[in-house]
């Protein structure tokens, strides 16, 4: 954000706001707030930031022998046939048994690509490894 702000003339009246944002510890929300504060430069910021992230990913992949395509699995996920509105409107499970049933039903509806991209918390991986379940 500092590099971008230093490379561009900031919109009138936004320099103080942007300077105060740059003093705050980074969060994902900060990038959204920074983008909003940029006004007409917001689209350029988003394109520039995406390019910077891509360049860093390409460099890391090259240095670590990882095919770049392996880093973009989520881009290969096809939209599933799940009715997202029905899921959002479904009542929250009221018991552990009901929650387990709901999760199993959701997993059963995923494609192979979606299953491959499924992310689990590290604590779950550790527990499975520790139990020898892997």
C-alpha positions in Angstrom: 0.0 0.0 0.0 2.9 2.3 0.8 4.5 1.7 -2.5 1.3 2.3 -4.4 0.5 5.5 -2.5 4.1 6.7 -3.2 3.8 6.0 -6.9 0.5 7.9 -7.4 -0.8 11.4 -6.7 -3.5 10.8 -4.1 -7.0 12.2 -4.5 -7.7 15.6 -2.9 -8.3 15.4 0.8 -7.4 11.7 1.0 -3.7 12.0 1.9 -4.4 12.3 5.7 -6.8 9.4 5.7 -4.4 7.2 3.7 -1.5 8.1 5.9 -3.5 7.1 9.0 -4.4 3.8 7.3 -0.8 3.1 6.5 0.0 3.4 10.3 -2.5 0.7 11.2 -1.4 -3.0 11.4 -2.4 -4.9 8.3 -5.7 -6.8 8.0 -7.7 -7.9 5.0 -10.3 -5.2 5.9 -7.6 -2.6 5.7 -7.1 -3.3 2.0 -10.8 -2.7 1.5 -10.7 0.5 3.5 -7.6 1.7 1.6 -9.2 0.9 -1.7 -12.3 3.0 -0.7 -10.1 5.9 0.4 -8.4 5.9 -3.0 -11.6 6.9 -4.7 -11.0 7.0 -8.5 -7.6 5.2 -8.0 -9.3 2.1 -6.4 -9.6 0.1 -9.6 -6.0 0.8 -10.5 -4.9 -0.2 -6.9 -6.8 -3.5 -7.2 -5.2 -4.4 -10.5 -1.7 -3.4 -9.3 -2.1 -5.4 -6.0 -3.3 -8.5 -7.9 -0.3 -8.2 -10.2 2.1 -7.9 -7.2 0.5 -11.0 -5.6 0.8 -12.9 -8.8 4.4 -12.0 -9.4 5.3 -13.1 -5.8 3.4 -16.4 -6.3 5.2 -17.0 -9.6 8.6 -16.3 -8.0 7.9 -18.5 -5.0 6.6 -21.3 -7.2 9.7 -21.1 -9.4 12.1 -21.0 -6.5 10.3 -24.0 -4.9 9.8 -26.1 -8.0 6.0 -25.9 -7.7 4.0 -25.8 -10.9 2.0 -22.5 -10.9 -1.2 -24.4 -11.9 -1.0 -26.3 -8.6 -1.4 -23.0 -6.7 -4.7 -22.1 -8.4 -6.8 -25.2 -7.7 -9.7 -23.0 -6.6 -9.8 -21.5 -10.1 -10.5 -25.0 -11.5 -13.5 -25.6 -9.2 -16.6 -25.7 -11.2 -19.7 -24.3 -9.6 -21.6 -27.2 -8.0 -25.2 -27.9 -8.4 -25.9 -27.0 -4.8 -28.7 -24.6 -4.2 -26.8 -22.0 -2.3 -29.9 -20.1 -1.3 -31.5 -23.2 0.2 -28.3 -23.9 2.2 -28.1 -20.3 3.5 -31.8 -20.5 4.5 -31.5 -23.9 6.2 -31.8 -23.7 10.0 -28.5 -24.2 11.9 -28.1 -27.8 13.1 -29.2 -28.1 16.7 -27.1 -31.1 17.8 -23.7 -32.7 17.1 -25.5 -35.6 15.4 -27.5 -33.2 13.2 -24.4 -31.2 12.4 -22.5 -34.4 11.4 -25.4 -35.5 9.1 -25.4 -32.0 7.5 -21.6 -32.0 6.9 -21.7 -35.6 5.4 -24.6 -34.6 3.1 -22.7 -31.5 1.9 -19.5 -33.5 1.3 -21.4 -36.2 -0.6 -22.6 -33.4 -3.1 -19.0 -32.1 -3.8 -17.3 -32.9 -7.1 -13.9 -34.6 -7.1 -12.3 -31.2 -7.8 -14.1 -29.6 -5.0 -13.1 -32.4 -2.6 -9.5 -32.0 -3.6 -9.7 -28.3 -2.8 -11.5 -28.9 0.5 -9.6 -27.2 3.4 -9.6 -28.6 6.9 -8.1 -26.8 10.0 -4.6 -27.9 10.9 -5.9 -29.2 14.2 -8.0 -31.8 12.3 -5.0 -32.8 10.2 -2.9 -33.2 13.4 -5.5 -35.2 15.2 -5.9 -37.6 12.2 -2.1 -37.9 11.9 -1.8 -38.5 15.6 -4.5 -41.2 15.5 -3.0 -42.8 12.5 -6.2 -42.2 10.5 -4.7 -40.1 7.7 
